[in-house]
Amino acid sequence: MRPPHREMKPGRDLDRLVARKLFISDETKPYSTCPDAASLITLKLGMEGFHFKYDETDGVVLRLSHDDGKEHATAFGETYEEAVCRGALKLYGSDPA
C-alpha cells in the first residue's frame, strides 16, 4: 500500500522521488550517494535537452537552452545535485514551481 501523499522537502526526499521516477532502483537512498544512479539521471536529462553549467560568479547552476541559435541560461539551483533533481522533476511533471 502506498503511503499518503505529503509535501516533498528539498534534499533527500526529492532525490528519492527522482530516483524512483526514473526507475533507477528500488532503493530509497538518495541518488547523490550513488554515482551510477546520478549518472543515469544526468544522461536521461541530457537526452531530453537539459544541460547544466556551474556559474562561479553567482554560485548557481544554470540550465542551458538553445533557442534561435542563441544560448539562454536560467538559474536552476545552488548545487549541481539540486539542479539535476529539479530538472528531473520538471521533466516528469512533478515540479511544483
Biopython code that builds the backbone (N, CA, C, O; Angstrom):
import numpy as np
from Bio.PDB.StructureBuilder import StructureBuilder

atoms = [
    (1, "MET", "N", (0.844, -1.185, 0.000)),
    (1, "MET", "CA", (0.000, 0.000, 0.000)),
    (1, "MET", "C", (0.885, 1.243, 0.000)),
    (1, "MET", "O", (1.886, 1.298, 0.715)),
    (2, "ARG", "N", (0.519, 2.234, -0.797)),
    (2, "ARG", "CA", (1.292, 3.472, -0.887)),
    (2, "ARG", "C", (1.054, 4.341, 0.331)),
    (2, "ARG", "O", (-0.067, 4.419, 0.835)),
    (3, "PRO", "N", (2.109, 5.000, 0.810)),
    (3, "PRO", "CA", (1.918, 5.933, 1.921)),
    (3, "PRO", "C", (1.117, 7.141, 1.451)),
    (3, "PRO", "O", (1.117, 7.447, 0.258)),
    (4, "PRO", "N", (0.435, 7.835, 2.362)),
    (4, "PRO", "CA", (-0.336, 9.017, 1.955)),
    (4, "PRO", "C", (0.585, 10.088, 1.386)),
    (4, "PRO", "O", (1.752, 10.186, 1.766)),
    (5, "HIS", "N", (0.045, 10.894, 0.465)),
    (5, "HIS", "CA", (0.824, 11.968, -0.157)),
    (5, "HIS", "C", (1.195, 13.003, 0.892)),
    (5, "HIS", "O", (0.372, 13.389, 1.723)),
    (6, "ARG", "N", (2.433, 13.441, 0.843)),
    (6, "ARG", "CA", (2.867, 14.515, 1.729)),
    (6, "ARG", "C", (3.738, 15.467, 0.934)),
    (6, "ARG", "O", (4.268, 15.113, -0.119)),
    (7, "GLU", "N", (3.878, 16.669, 1.446)),
    (7, "GLU", "CA", (4.682, 17.667, 0.749)),
    (7, "GLU", "C", (6.141, 17.231, 0.722)),
    (7, "GLU", "O", (6.694, 16.808, 1.737)),
    (8, "MET", "N", (6.754, 17.339, -0.445)),
    (8, "MET", "CA", (8.154, 16.952, -0.583)),
    (8, "MET", "C", (9.039, 18.081, -0.088)),
    (8, "MET", "O", (8.752, 19.256, -0.315)),
    (9, "LYS", "N", (10.121, 17.714, 0.591)),
    (9, "LYS", "CA", (11.077, 18.698, 1.077)),
    (9, "LYS", "C", (12.333, 18.629, 0.219)),
    (9, "LYS", "O", (12.644, 17.576, -0.338)),
    (10, "PRO", "N", (13.066, 19.750, 0.105)),
    (10, "PRO", "CA", (14.300, 19.723, -0.674)),
    (10, "PRO", "C", (15.278, 18.716, -0.087)),
    (10, "PRO", "O", (15.194, 18.367, 1.091)),
    (11, "GLY", "N", (16.195, 18.257, -0.911)),
    (11, "GLY", "CA", (17.220, 17.342, -0.424)),
    (11, "GLY", "C", (16.836, 15.895, -0.606)),
    (11, "GLY", "O", (16.470, 15.463, -1.699)),
    (12, "ARG", "N", (16.922, 15.157, 0.472)),
    (12, "ARG", "CA", (16.757, 13.709, 0.407)),
    (12, "ARG", "C", (15.423, 13.276, -0.179)),
    (12, "ARG", "O", (15.393, 12.360, -1.001)),
    (13, "ASP", "N", (14.320, 13.900, 0.214)),
    (13, "ASP", "CA", (13.007, 13.491, -0.292)),
    (13, "ASP", "C", (12.914, 13.637, -1.805)),
    (13, "ASP", "O", (12.415, 12.745, -2.489)),
    (14, "LEU", "N", (13.396, 14.764, -2.326)),
    (14, "LEU", "CA", (13.342, 14.984, -3.773)),
    (14, "LEU", "C", (14.266, 14.015, -4.496)),
    (14, "LEU", "O", (13.927, 13.516, -5.569)),
    (15, "ASP", "N", (15.429, 13.747, -3.917)),
    (15, "ASP", "CA", (16.353, 12.795, -4.519)),
    (15, "ASP", "C", (15.707, 11.425, -4.649)),
    (15, "ASP", "O", (15.834, 10.771, -5.684)),
    (16, "ARG", "N", (15.025, 10.996, -3.620)),
    (16, "ARG", "CA", (14.363, 9.690, -3.642)),
    (16, "ARG", "C", (13.281, 9.652, -4.718)),
    (16, "ARG", "O", (13.154, 8.674, -5.455)),
    (17, "LEU", "N", (12.509, 10.725, -4.796)),
    (17, "LEU", "CA", (11.441, 10.787, -5.788)),
    (17, "LEU", "C", (12.006, 10.705, -7.203)),
    (17, "LEU", "O", (11.480, 9.981, -8.048)),
    (18, "VAL", "N", (13.074, 11.448, -7.452)),
    (18, "VAL", "CA", (13.693, 11.435, -8.773)),
    (18, "VAL", "C", (14.186, 10.039, -9.106)),
    (18, "VAL", "O", (13.937, 9.545, -10.206)),
    (19, "ALA", "N", (14.875, 9.400, -8.183)),
    (19, "ALA", "CA", (15.405, 8.061, -8.436)),
    (19, "ALA", "C", (14.275, 7.086, -8.741)),
    (19, "ALA", "O", (14.404, 6.246, -9.631)),
    (20, "ARG", "N", (13.181, 7.190, -8.018)),
    (20, "ARG", "CA", (12.054, 6.285, -8.257)),
    (20, "ARG", "C", (11.386, 6.573, -9.597)),
    (20, "ARG", "O", (11.034, 5.649, -10.329)),
    (21, "LYS", "N", (11.210, 7.857, -9.919)),
    (21, "LYS", "CA", (10.541, 8.208, -11.173)),
    (21, "LYS", "C", (11.326, 7.723, -12.382)),
    (21, "LYS", "O", (10.739, 7.369, -13.404)),
    (22, "LEU", "N", (12.643, 7.705, -12.270)),
    (22, "LEU", "CA", (13.468, 7.269, -13.390)),
    (22, "LEU", "C", (13.754, 5.774, -13.336)),
    (22, "LEU", "O", (14.538, 5.267, -14.139)),
    (23, "PHE", "N", (13.136, 5.066, -12.409)),
    (23, "PHE", "CA", (13.305, 3.618, -12.291)),
    (23, "PHE", "C", (14.765, 3.215, -12.159)),
    (23, "PHE", "O", (15.199, 2.216, -12.732)),
    (24, "ILE", "N", (15.515, 3.999, -11.402)),
    (24, "ILE", "CA", (16.925, 3.688, -11.198)),
    (24, "ILE", "C", (17.061, 2.425, -10.351)),
    (24, "ILE", "O", (17.815, 1.518, -10.702)),
    (25, "SER", "N", (16.347, 2.369, -9.259)),
    (25, "SER", "CA", (16.395, 1.200, -8.379)),
    (25, "SER", "C", (15.248, 1.286, -7.399)),
    (25, "SER", "O", (14.532, 2.286, -7.345)),
    (26, "ASP", "N", (15.080, 0.230, -6.625)),
    (26, "ASP", "CA", (14.029, 0.244, -5.598)),
    (26, "ASP", "C", (14.551, 0.860, -4.313)),
    (26, "ASP", "O", (13.786, 1.084, -3.374)),
    (27, "GLU", "N", (15.835, 1.134, -4.265)),
    (27, "GLU", "CA", (16.423, 1.624, -3.023)),
    (27, "GLU", "C", (15.899, 3.018, -2.701)),
    (27, "GLU", "O", (15.561, 3.793, -3.596)),
    (28, "THR", "N", (15.839, 3.318, -1.423)),
    (28, "THR", "CA", (15.326, 4.622, -1.013)),
    (28, "THR", "C", (16.445, 5.601, -0.697)),
    (28, "THR", "O", (16.177, 6.732, -0.291)),
    (29, "LYS", "N", (17.706, 5.183, -0.879)),
    (29, "LYS", "CA", (18.785, 6.123, -0.586)),
    (29, "LYS", "C", (18.834, 7.208, -1.656)),
    (29, "LYS", "O", (18.444, 6.960, -2.797)),
    (30, "PRO", "N", (19.301, 8.395, -1.317)),
    (30, "PRO", "CA", (19.363, 9.487, -2.291)),
    (30, "PRO", "C", (20.283, 9.132, -3.456)),
    (30, "PRO", "O", (21.299, 8.462, -3.269)),
    (31, "TYR", "N", (19.926, 9.579, -4.650)),
    (31, "TYR", "CA", (20.761, 9.271, -5.807)),
    (31, "TYR", "C", (22.129, 9.906, -5.685)),
    (31, "TYR", "O", (23.091, 9.407, -6.269)),
    (32, "SER", "N", (22.242, 11.004, -4.933)),
    (32, "SER", "CA", (23.524, 11.691, -4.832)),
    (32, "SER", "C", (24.568, 10.840, -4.121)),
    (32, "SER", "O", (25.760, 11.135, -4.208)),
    (33, "THR", "N", (24.147, 9.791, -3.419)),
    (33, "THR", "CA", (25.113, 8.901, -2.777)),
    (33, "THR", "C", (25.450, 7.731, -3.690)),
    (33, "THR", "O", (26.286, 6.898, -3.342)),
    (34, "CYS", "N", (24.819, 7.659, -4.841)),
    (34, "CYS", "CA", (25.033, 6.551, -5.770)),
    (34, "CYS", "C", (25.476, 7.120, -7.119)),
    (34, "CYS", "O", (24.638, 7.582, -7.893)),
    (35, "PRO", "N", (26.779, 7.094, -7.413)),
    (35, "PRO", "CA", (27.271, 7.696, -8.661)),
    (35, "PRO", "C", (26.620, 7.125, -9.917)),
    (35, "PRO", "O", (26.365, 7.865, -10.867)),
    (36, "ASP", "N", (26.348, 5.821, -9.937)),
    (36, "ASP", "CA", (25.735, 5.223, -11.124)),
    (36, "ASP", "C", (24.345, 5.793, -11.370)),
    (36, "ASP", "O", (23.994, 6.108, -12.507)),
    (37, "ALA", "N", (23.556, 5.926, -10.314)),
    (37, "ALA", "CA", (22.206, 6.465, -10.457)),
    (37, "ALA", "C", (22.258, 7.924, -10.894)),
    (37, "ALA", "O", (21.491, 8.339, -11.763)),
    (38, "ALA", "N", (23.154, 8.700, -10.300)),
    (38, "ALA", "CA", (23.284, 10.111, -10.675)),
    (38, "ALA", "C", (23.689, 10.237, -12.142)),
    (38, "ALA", "O", (23.210, 11.126, -12.847)),
    (39, "SER", "N", (24.564, 9.352, -12.598)),
    (39, "SER", "CA", (24.991, 9.386, -13.999)),
    (39, "SER", "C", (23.835, 9.078, -14.936)),
    (39, "SER", "O", (23.688, 9.721, -15.975)),
    (40, "LEU", "N", (23.019, 8.103, -14.577)),
    (40, "LEU", "CA", (21.878, 7.754, -15.419)),
    (40, "LEU", "C", (20.871, 8.892, -15.491)),
    (40, "LEU", "O", (20.321, 9.178, -16.554)),
    (41, "ILE", "N", (20.633, 9.538, -14.358)),
    (41, "ILE", "CA", (19.700, 10.664, -14.332)),
    (41, "ILE", "C", (20.228, 11.794, -15.212)),
    (41, "ILE", "O", (19.487, 12.372, -16.007)),
    (42, "THR", "N", (21.514, 12.103, -15.063)),
    (42, "THR", "CA", (22.113, 13.170, -15.855)),
    (42, "THR", "C", (22.069, 12.838, -17.345)),
    (42, "THR", "O", (21.788, 13.710, -18.167)),
    (43, "LEU", "N", (22.344, 11.591, -17.691)),
    (43, "LEU", "CA", (22.282, 11.157, -19.087)),
    (43, "LEU", "C", (20.873, 11.315, -19.648)),
    (43, "LEU", "O", (20.698, 11.820, -20.757)),
    (44, "LYS", "N", (19.875, 10.890, -18.893)),
    (44, "LYS", "CA", (18.479, 10.996, -19.329)),
    (44, "LYS", "C", (18.096, 12.463, -19.536)),
    (44, "LYS", "O", (17.441, 12.804, -20.521)),
    (45, "LEU", "N", (18.506, 13.328, -18.604)),
    (45, "LEU", "CA", (18.207, 14.758, -18.739)),
    (45, "LEU", "C", (18.870, 15.332, -19.991)),
    (45, "LEU", "O", (18.264, 16.131, -20.705)),
    (46, "GLY", "N", (20.106, 14.928, -20.255)),
    (46, "GLY", "CA", (20.805, 15.404, -21.444)),
    (46, "GLY", "C", (20.094, 14.996, -22.719)),
    (46, "GLY", "O", (20.023, 15.770, -23.673)),
    (47, "MET", "N", (19.566, 13.773, -22.735)),
    (47, "MET", "CA", (18.837, 13.287, -23.907)),
    (47, "MET", "C", (17.549, 14.075, -24.123)),
    (47, "MET", "O", (17.054, 14.169, -25.246)),
    (48, "GLU", "N", (17.010, 14.639, -23.049)),
    (48, "GLU", "CA", (15.768, 15.407, -23.137)),
    (48, "GLU", "C", (16.023, 16.902, -23.311)),
    (48, "GLU", "O", (15.078, 17.692, -23.306)),
    (49, "GLY", "N", (17.288, 17.301, -23.465)),
    (49, "GLY", "CA", (17.602, 18.695, -23.731)),
    (49, "GLY", "C", (17.947, 19.533, -22.517)),
    (49, "GLY", "O", (18.049, 20.755, -22.624)),
    (50, "PHE", "N", (18.129, 18.905, -21.361)),
    (50, "PHE", "CA", (18.527, 19.639, -20.165)),
    (50, "PHE", "C", (20.045, 19.580, -20.041)),
    (50, "PHE", "O", (20.616, 18.497, -19.918)),
    (51, "HIS", "N", (20.696, 20.731, -20.071)),
    (51, "HIS", "CA", (22.146, 20.787, -19.924)),
    (51, "HIS", "C", (22.456, 21.810, -18.842)),
    (51, "HIS", "O", (21.852, 22.882, -18.794)),
    (52, "PHE", "N", (23.403, 21.471, -17.976)),
    (52, "PHE", "CA", (23.697, 22.319, -16.826)),
    (52, "PHE", "C", (25.134, 22.814, -16.855)),
    (52, "PHE", "O", (26.034, 22.141, -17.359)),
    (53, "LYS", "N", (25.326, 24.008, -16.302)),
    (53, "LYS", "CA", (26.647, 24.617, -16.234)),
    (53, "LYS", "C", (26.728, 25.392, -14.920)),
    (53, "LYS", "O", (25.793, 26.107, -14.560)),
    (54, "TYR", "N", (27.842, 25.252, -14.207)),
    (54, "TYR", "CA", (28.013, 25.968, -12.940)),
    (54, "TYR", "C", (28.570, 27.354, -13.213)),
    (54, "TYR", "O", (29.581, 27.500, -13.899)),
    (55, "ASP", "N", (27.910, 28.369, -12.674)),
    (55, "ASP", "CA", (28.356, 29.754, -12.820)),
    (55, "ASP", "C", (29.108, 30.143, -11.552)),
    (55, "ASP", "O", (28.493, 30.366, -10.509)),
    (56, "GLU", "N", (30.432, 30.225, -11.636)),
    (56, "GLU", "CA", (31.241, 30.514, -10.452)),
    (56, "GLU", "C", (30.988, 31.915, -9.914)),
    (56, "GLU", "O", (31.131, 32.147, -8.713)),
    (57, "THR", "N", (30.617, 32.844, -10.770)),
    (57, "THR", "CA", (30.367, 34.217, -10.335)),
    (57, "THR", "C", (29.190, 34.291, -9.374)),
    (57, "THR", "O", (29.293, 34.893, -8.305)),
    (58, "ASP", "N", (28.069, 33.680, -9.753)),
    (58, "ASP", "CA", (26.861, 33.738, -8.934)),
    (58, "ASP", "C", (26.724, 32.551, -7.993)),
    (58, "ASP", "O", (25.884, 32.574, -7.093)),
    (59, "GLY", "N", (27.537, 31.511, -8.185)),
    (59, "GLY", "CA", (27.451, 30.335, -7.327)),
    (59, "GLY", "C", (26.173, 29.539, -7.518)),
    (59, "GLY", "O", (25.680, 28.923, -6.574)),
    (60, "VAL", "N", (25.633, 29.545, -8.728)),
    (60, "VAL", "CA", (24.420, 28.771, -9.007)),
    (60, "VAL", "C", (24.639, 27.915, -10.249)),
    (60, "VAL", "O", (25.508, 28.191, -11.076)),
    (61, "VAL", "N", (23.834, 26.884, -10.351)),
    (61, "VAL", "CA", (23.868, 26.033, -11.531)),
    (61, "VAL", "C", (22.826, 26.550, -12.499)),
    (61, "VAL", "O", (21.689, 26.819, -12.111)),
    (62, "LEU", "N", (23.206, 26.690, -13.745)),
    (62, "LEU", "CA", (22.316, 27.226, -14.760)),
    (62, "LEU", "C", (21.833, 26.113, -15.671)),
    (62, "LEU", "O", (22.586, 25.198, -16.005)),
    (63, "ARG", "N", (20.585, 26.196, -16.065)),
    (63, "ARG", "CA", (20.062, 25.289, -17.086)),
    (63, "ARG", "C", (20.224, 26.002, -18.411)),
    (63, "ARG", "O", (19.775, 27.137, -18.574)),
    (64, "LEU", "N", (20.857, 25.346, -19.344)),
    (64, "LEU", "CA", (21.097, 25.953, -20.646)),
    (64, "LEU", "C", (20.069, 25.469, -21.650)),
    (64, "LEU", "O", (19.717, 24.290, -21.674)),
    (65, "SER", "N", (19.593, 26.376, -22.470)),
    (65, "SER", "CA", (18.694, 26.008, -23.558)),
    (65, "SER", "C", (19.117, 26.785, -24.794)),
    (65, "SER", "O", (19.738, 27.843, -24.697)),
    (66, "HIS", "N", (18.778, 26.254, -25.934)),
    (66, "HIS", "CA", (19.164, 26.884, -27.195)),
    (66, "HIS", "C", (17.915, 27.198, -27.999)),
    (66, "HIS", "O", (17.208, 26.298, -28.454)),
    (67, "ASP", "N", (17.656, 28.482, -28.165)),
    (67, "ASP", "CA", (16.530, 28.936, -28.976)),
    (67, "ASP", "C", (17.063, 29.921, -30.009)),
    (67, "ASP", "O", (17.875, 30.789, -29.688)),
    (68, "ASP", "N", (16.611, 29.784, -31.226)),
    (68, "ASP", "CA", (17.024, 30.685, -32.302)),
    (68, "ASP", "C", (18.544, 30.761, -32.434)),
    (68, "ASP", "O", (19.087, 31.807, -32.790)),
    (69, "GLY", "N", (19.225, 29.661, -32.147)),
    (69, "GLY", "CA", (20.677, 29.634, -32.269)),
    (69, "GLY", "C", (21.415, 30.338, -31.150)),
    (69, "GLY", "O", (22.641, 30.438, -31.187)),
    (70, "LYS", "N", (20.686, 30.831, -30.147)),
    (70, "LYS", "CA", (21.318, 31.519, -29.026)),
    (70, "LYS", "C", (21.191, 30.670, -27.768)),
    (70, "LYS", "O", (20.222, 29.932, -27.591)),
    (71, "GLU", "N", (22.188, 30.793, -26.903)),
    (71, "GLU", "CA", (22.158, 30.047, -25.648)),
    (71, "GLU", "C", (21.514, 30.907, -24.564)),
    (71, "GLU", "O", (21.894, 32.062, -24.369)),
    (72, "HIS", "N", (20.544, 30.338, -23.866)),
    (72, "HIS", "CA", (19.875, 31.032, -22.771)),
    (72, "HIS", "C", (20.127, 30.250, -21.488)),
    (72, "HIS", "O", (20.122, 29.019, -21.495)),
    (73, "ALA", "N", (20.346, 30.960, -20.395)),
    (73, "ALA", "CA", (20.607, 30.300, -19.119)),
    (73, "ALA", "C", (19.567, 30.719, -18.091)),
    (73, "ALA", "O", (19.196, 31.889, -18.004)),
    (74, "THR", "N", (19.107, 29.758, -17.323)),
    (74, "THR", "CA", (18.140, 30.002, -16.264)),
    (74, "THR", "C", (18.700, 29.432, -14.975)),
    (74, "THR", "O", (19.161, 28.291, -14.957)),
    (75, "ALA", "N", (18.669, 30.208, -13.888)),
    (75, "ALA", "CA", (19.138, 29.691, -12.597)),
    (75, "ALA", "C", (18.282, 28.497, -12.211)),
    (75, "ALA", "O", (17.054, 28.554, -12.279)),
    (76, "PHE", "N", (18.940, 27.410, -11.803)),
    (76, "PHE", "CA", (18.203, 26.183, -11.548)),
    (76, "PHE", "C", (18.559, 25.531, -10.224)),
    (76, "PHE", "O", (17.973, 24.503, -9.882)),
    (77, "GLY", "N", (19.489, 26.080, -9.472)),
    (77, "GLY", "CA", (19.829, 25.506, -8.175)),
    (77, "GLY", "C", (21.169, 26.009, -7.685)),
    (77, "GLY", "O", (21.969, 26.542, -8.454)),
    (78, "GLU", "N", (21.407, 25.834, -6.390)),
    (78, "GLU", "CA", (22.668, 26.278, -5.811)),
    (78, "GLU", "C", (23.749, 25.210, -5.908)),
    (78, "GLU", "O", (24.935, 25.522, -5.803)),
    (79, "THR", "N", (23.356, 23.959, -6.108)),
    (79, "THR", "CA", (24.314, 22.876, -6.283)),
    (79, "THR", "C", (23.946, 22.096, -7.534)),
    (79, "THR", "O", (22.821, 22.174, -8.030)),
    (80, "TYR", "N", (24.912, 21.349, -8.030)),
    (80, "TYR", "CA", (24.657, 20.542, -9.220)),
    (80, "TYR", "C", (23.579, 19.501, -8.936)),
    (80, "TYR", "O", (22.701, 19.270, -9.767)),
    (81, "GLU", "N", (23.644, 18.870, -7.755)),
    (81, "GLU", "CA", (22.651, 17.857, -7.396)),
    (81, "GLU", "C", (21.248, 18.442, -7.375)),
    (81, "GLU", "O", (20.301, 17.818, -7.852)),
    (82, "GLU", "N", (21.116, 19.640, -6.821)),
    (82, "GLU", "CA", (19.802, 20.290, -6.761)),
    (82, "GLU", "C", (19.286, 20.584, -8.172)),
    (82, "GLU", "O", (18.105, 20.391, -8.459)),
    (83, "ALA", "N", (20.173, 21.049, -9.042)),
    (83, "ALA", "CA", (19.760, 21.363, -10.412)),
    (83, "ALA", "C", (19.320, 20.112, -11.157)),
    (83, "ALA", "O", (18.317, 20.131, -11.870)),
    (84, "VAL", "N", (20.069, 19.019, -10.992)),
    (84, "VAL", "CA", (19.701, 17.765, -11.650)),
    (84, "VAL", "C", (18.355, 17.285, -11.132)),
    (84, "VAL", "O", (17.508, 16.829, -11.899)),
    (85, "CYS", "N", (18.169, 17.392, -9.824)),
    (85, "CYS", "CA", (16.915, 16.965, -9.210)),
    (85, "CYS", "C", (15.748, 17.807, -9.726)),
    (85, "CYS", "O", (14.711, 17.261, -10.103)),
    (86, "ARG", "N", (15.909, 19.116, -9.746)),
    (86, "ARG", "CA", (14.842, 19.996, -10.245)),
    (86, "ARG", "C", (14.561, 19.733, -11.725)),
    (86, "ARG", "O", (13.408, 19.747, -12.158)),
    (87, "GLY", "N", (15.611, 19.497, -12.487)),
    (87, "GLY", "CA", (15.432, 19.212, -13.905)),
    (87, "GLY", "C", (14.618, 17.952, -14.123)),
    (87, "GLY", "O", (13.727, 17.919, -14.972)),
    (88, "ALA", "N", (14.923, 16.915, -13.356)),
    (88, "ALA", "CA", (14.190, 15.659, -13.494)),
    (88, "ALA", "C", (12.741, 15.821, -13.061)),
    (88, "ALA", "O", (11.839, 15.274, -13.694)),
    (89, "LEU", "N", (12.513, 16.564, -11.995)),
    (89, "LEU", "CA", (11.139, 16.790, -11.538)),
    (89, "LEU", "C", (10.345, 17.572, -12.580)),
    (89, "LEU", "O", (9.185, 17.257, -12.844)),
    (90, "LYS", "N", (10.966, 18.586, -13.169)),
    (90, "LYS", "CA", (10.289, 19.385, -14.201)),
    (90, "LYS", "C", (10.010, 18.523, -15.434)),
    (90, "LYS", "O", (8.939, 18.607, -16.034)),
    (91, "LEU", "N", (10.975, 17.705, -15.795)),
    (91, "LEU", "CA", (10.847, 16.832, -16.958)),
    (91, "LEU", "C", (9.683, 15.860, -16.808)),
    (91, "LEU", "O", (8.986, 15.565, -17.779)),
    (92, "TYR", "N", (9.476, 15.368, -15.606)),
    (92, "TYR", "CA", (8.430, 14.374, -15.378)),
    (92, "TYR", "C", (7.160, 14.963, -14.780)),
    (92, "TYR", "O", (6.289, 14.222, -14.323)),
    (93, "GLY", "N", (7.045, 16.298, -14.779)),
    (93, "GLY", "CA", (5.795, 16.934, -14.386)),
    (93, "GLY", "C", (5.493, 16.936, -12.907)),
    (93, "GLY", "O", (4.328, 17.038, -12.523)),
    (94, "SER", "N", (6.517, 16.827, -12.054)),
    (94, "SER", "CA", (6.272, 16.812, -10.614)),
    (94, "SER", "C", (6.803, 18.054, -9.925)),
    (94, "SER", "O", (6.737, 18.159, -8.700)),
    (95, "ASP", "N", (7.329, 18.996, -10.693)),
    (95, "ASP", "CA", (7.904, 20.197, -10.094)),
    (95, "ASP", "C", (6.793, 21.176, -9.759)),
    (95, "ASP", "O", (6.071, 21.616, -10.653)),
    (96, "PRO", "N", (6.641, 21.530, -8.465)),
    (96, "PRO", "CA", (5.570, 22.447, -8.080)),
    (96, "PRO", "C", (5.787, 23.867, -8.577)),
    (96, "PRO", "O", (4.837, 24.646, -8.660)),
    (97, "ALA", "N", (7.043, 24.217, -8.913)),
    (97, "ALA", "CA", (7.321, 25.590, -9.341)),
    (97, "ALA", "C", (6.970, 25.806, -10.792)),
    (97, "ALA", "O", (7.144, 26.909, -11.311)),
]
sb = StructureBuilder()
sb.init_structure("model")
sb.init_model(0)
sb.init_chain("A")
sb.init_seg("    ")
for serial, (resi, resn, name, xyz) in enumerate(atoms, 1):
    if name == "N":
        sb.init_residue(resn, " ", resi, " ")
    sb.init_atom(name, np.array(xyz, "f"), 0.0, 1.0, " ", f" {name:<3s}", serial, name[0])
structure = sb.get_structure()
